């Protein structure tokens, strides 16, 4: 999940809000593309992946799922590895806070953009829908305590849950989500994706429904244009868990993904731990509903 998520994020970072002509020329999975304006090194992931790592580490810690713990995980992940990709205001905020306590005291959690949804995918490993909804809402409220911000995060995490627990075929994903959380999740997305979280989620659902393999899925996410790294982050996380979608991403995208201290190998280790935890949940016989 996390490795594919990071590839989607890093690949999409080269096309985020870029000219459509650039997408038409270079969206062929041949390489990670250098963004025409941003400083991000091709193959580097952004805040989408870094905050997903923080969520995964929170899950694996076994600590009580509380705002204080989550805020500290966000701060820790940033402080040990500051990187490009965050919105400027939030980047400066993270630079200035010392710990989770200060984070919660000084944050203005009024955004309805995509930040809470882009990091929510790992929460889908929890065995009950009610748990996924509860934990997604708690983490979203730290920064996106708005109806649209929270609902987009819940929908994003339920996408991975739906596939991990075999709750239905990908063609029914949107209808499943509409039964669990407010939103027009089954309505196909058309055109450019802008900053609202629900837009990225709907575009990701649409791309999954139209794709039979991860390579098709990644290209479809970028073709929307706009906030495509977030669309690809959400879609690749969920798509990697779907039995109907072939895992065929080019090897050079795995090889080209950054591999420093918190890079590809670390993501692989987190994936292995998340998989083991998911298998424990499956063996426990907990009803996913």
BELNORNOR-V889803 format. One record per residue. N is the residue number from 1. RES is the residue in one small letter. SS is DSSP state (H for helix, E for strand, C for the rest). PSI is psi in degrees with one decimal (999 if undefined). Layout:
BEGIN
N&RES&SS&PSI / N&RES&SS&PSI
END
This chain:
BEGIN
1&x&C&-54.6 / 2&x&H&-37.3 / 3&x&H&-47.0 / 4&x&H&-40.9 / 5&x&H&-46.4 / 6&x&H&-37.2 / 7&x&H&-43.5 / 8&x&H&-42.9 / 9&x&H&-50.4 / 10&x&H&-41.2 / 11&x&H&-44.5 / 12&x&H&-26.9 / 13&x&H&-28.0 / 14&x&C&-14.3 / 15&x&C&2.2 / 16&x&C&118.9 / 17&x&C&25.9 / 18&x&C&166.5 / 19&x&C&141.6 / 20&x&H&-31.7 / 21&x&H&-36.7 / 22&x&H&-41.5 / 23&x&H&-46.1 / 24&x&H&-34.3 / 25&x&H&-37.6 / 26&x&H&-2.3 / 27&x&C&70.6 / 28&x&C&8.1 / 29&x&C&14.5 / 30&x&C&-24.7 / 31&x&C&165.2 / 32&x&C&132.5 / 33&x&C&138.0 / 34&x&C&124.8 / 35&x&C&140.0 / 36&x&C&-19.3 / 37&x&C&-30.5 / 38&x&C&160.6 / 39&x&C&-3.9 / 40&x&C&129.0 / 41&x&C&131.4 / 42&x&C&132.9 / 43&x&C&-6.6 / 44&x&C&138.1 / 45&x&C&172.1 / 46&x&C&-160.2 / 47&x&H&-29.4 / 48&x&H&-48.9 / 49&x&H&-42.1 / 50&x&H&-41.0 / 51&x&H&-29.0 / 52&x&H&-37.3 / 53&x&H&-44.5 / 54&x&H&-40.8 / 55&x&H&-43.5 / 56&x&H&-42.4 / 57&x&H&-35.1 / 58&x&H&-43.5 / 59&x&H&-47.8 / 60&x&H&-19.5 / 61&x&H&-27.0 / 62&x&C&3.7 / 63&x&C&159.3 / 64&x&C&134.4 / 65&x&C&85.7 / 66&x&C&153.4 / 67&x&H&-39.1 / 68&x&H&-44.2 / 69&x&H&-45.2 / 70&x&H&-43.4 / 71&x&H&-40.1 / 72&x&H&-38.2 / 73&x&H&-40.7 / 74&x&H&-43.8 / 75&x&H&-45.0 / 76&x&H&-45.4 / 77&x&H&-38.9 / 78&x&H&-46.0 / 79&x&H&-35.5 / 80&x&H&-15.7 / 81&x&C&62.3 / 82&x&C&138.3 / 83&x&C&162.6 / 84&x&C&159.6 / 85&x&C&-28.3 / 86&x&C&150.6 / 87&x&C&143.5 / 88&x&H&-44.5 / 89&x&H&-41.6 / 90&x&H&-34.3 / 91&x&H&-47.1 / 92&x&H&-38.1 / 93&x&H&-47.9 / 94&x&H&-32.5 / 95&x&H&-34.4 / 96&x&H&-21.5 / 97&x&C&148.9 / 98&x&C&-29.2 / 99&x&C&179.9 / 100&x&H&-32.6 / 101&x&H&-46.8 / 102&x&H&-37.4 / 103&x&H&-53.7 / 104&x&H&-33.6 / 105&x&H&-35.2 / 106&x&H&-12.6 / 107&x&C&146.3 / 108&x&C&96.8 / 109&x&C&55.2 / 110&x&E&12.3 / 111&x&C&146.5 / 112&x&C&20.2 / 113&x&E&-161.2 / 114&x&C&-0.2 / 115&x&H&-39.2 / 116&x&H&-30.5 / 117&x&H&-36.2 / 118&x&H&-24.2 / 119&x&C&3.1 / 120&x&C&-13.5 / 121&x&H&-44.0 / 122&x&H&-23.8 / 123&x&H&-20.4 / 124&x&H&-12.4 / 125&x&H&-16.6 / 126&x&C&145.4 / 127&x&C&-15.3 / 128&x&C&141.1 / 129&x&H&-41.0 / 130&x&H&-37.3 / 131&x&H&-43.8 / 132&x&H&-44.5 / 133&x&H&-46.4 / 134&x&H&-49.0 / 135&x&H&-34.5 / 136&x&H&-41.7 / 137&x&H&-39.9 / 138&x&H&-48.4 / 139&x&H&-36.3 / 140&x&H&-40.0 / 141&x&H&-19.3 / 142&x&C&-36.9 / 143&x&C&-22.0 / 144&x&E&58.7 / 145&x&C&61.5 / 146&x&C&155.6 / 147&x&H&-45.7 / 148&x&H&-38.4 / 149&x&H&-43.9 / 150&x&H&-44.9 / 151&x&H&-38.1 / 152&x&H&-39.3 / 153&x&H&-42.2 / 154&x&H&-46.4 / 155&x&H&-40.8 / 156&x&H&-45.6 / 157&x&H&-33.9 / 158&x&H&-21.6 / 159&x&H&-48.7 / 160&x&H&-38.8 / 161&x&H&-44.1 / 162&x&H&-44.8 / 163&x&H&-38.7 / 164&x&H&-33.9 / 165&x&C&14.1 / 166&x&C&46.0 / 167&x&C&-4.3 / 168&x&C&174.0 / 169&x&C&161.4 / 170&x&H&-26.3 / 171&x&H&-20.2 / 172&x&H&4.4 / 173&x&H&-48.7 / 174&x&H&-41.1 / 175&x&H&-37.5 / 176&x&H&-46.9 / 177&x&H&-37.7 / 178&x&H&-24.2 / 179&x&H&-15.9 / 180&x&H&-30.6 / 181&x&C&141.5 / 182&x&C&133.4 / 183&x&C&155.3 / 184&x&C&64.5 / 185&x&C&-21.5 / 186&x&C&-8.8 / 187&x&C&124.8 / 188&x&C&140.8 / 189&x&C&137.7 / 190&x&C&133.3 / 191&x&C&-167.8 / 192&x&C&141.3 / 193&x&E&125.1 / 194&x&C&-154.4 / 195&x&C&-12.9 / 196&x&E&139.4 / 197&x&H&-40.6 / 198&x&H&-26.7 / 199&x&H&-45.9 / 200&x&H&-40.0 / 201&x&H&-46.2 / 202&x&H&-40.3 / 203&x&H&-40.2 / 204&x&H&-42.5 / 205&x&H&-44.7 / 206&x&H&-45.2 / 207&x&H&-40.5 / 208&x&H&-42.8 / 209&x&H&-26.8 / 210&x&H&-2.4 / 211&x&C&141.7 / 212&x&C&-4.3 / 213&x&E&162.0 / 214&x&H&-31.6 / 215&x&H&-42.9 / 216&x&H&-41.6 / 217&x&H&-46.1 / 218&x&H&-45.3 / 219&x&H&-38.1 / 220&x&H&-37.9 / 221&x&H&-43.7 / 222&x&H&-33.5 / 223&x&H&-21.9 / 224&x&C&-35.3 / 225&x&C&161.1 / 226&x&E&-131.8 / 227&x&C&59.8 / 228&x&H&-22.3 / 229&x&H&-34.5 / 230&x&H&-42.3 / 231&x&H&-47.1 / 232&x&H&-36.6 / 233&x&H&-50.5 / 234&x&H&-44.8 / 235&x&H&-42.6 / 236&x&H&-34.3 / 237&x&H&-48.8 / 238&x&H&-44.6 / 239&x&H&-32.2 / 240&x&C&-16.0 / 241&x&C&-1.9 / 242&x&C&125.1 / 243&x&C&-18.6 / 244&x&C&-8.4 / 245&x&C&120.0 / 246&x&E&138.9 / 247&x&C&96.0 / 248&x&C&23.4 / 249&x&C&139.7 / 250&x&C&141.6 / 251&x&H&-32.5 / 252&x&H&-20.5 / 253&x&H&-35.5 / 254&x&H&-46.6 / 255&x&H&-34.6 / 256&x&H&-8.4 / 257&x&C&136.5 / 258&x&C&145.2 / 259&x&C&47.0 / 260&x&C&-156.2 / 261&x&C&-39.0 / 262&x&C&24.8 / 263&x&C&-144.0 / 264&x&H&-47.9 / 265&x&H&-38.4 / 266&x&H&-40.6 / 267&x&H&-40.3 / 268&x&H&-40.2 / 269&x&H&-39.3 / 270&x&H&-40.6 / 271&x&H&-42.8 / 272&x&H&-40.2 / 273&x&H&-39.7 / 274&x&H&-40.3 / 275&x&H&-42.5 / 276&x&H&-40.3 / 277&x&H&-42.1 / 278&x&H&-41.3 / 279&x&H&-36.0 / 280&x&H&-43.9 / 281&x&H&-41.5 / 282&x&H&-42.2 / 283&x&H&-24.2 / 284&x&C&-15.7 / 285&x&C&18.7 / 286&x&C&131.9 / 287&x&C&121.5 / 288&x&C&-14.3 / 289&x&C&999
END
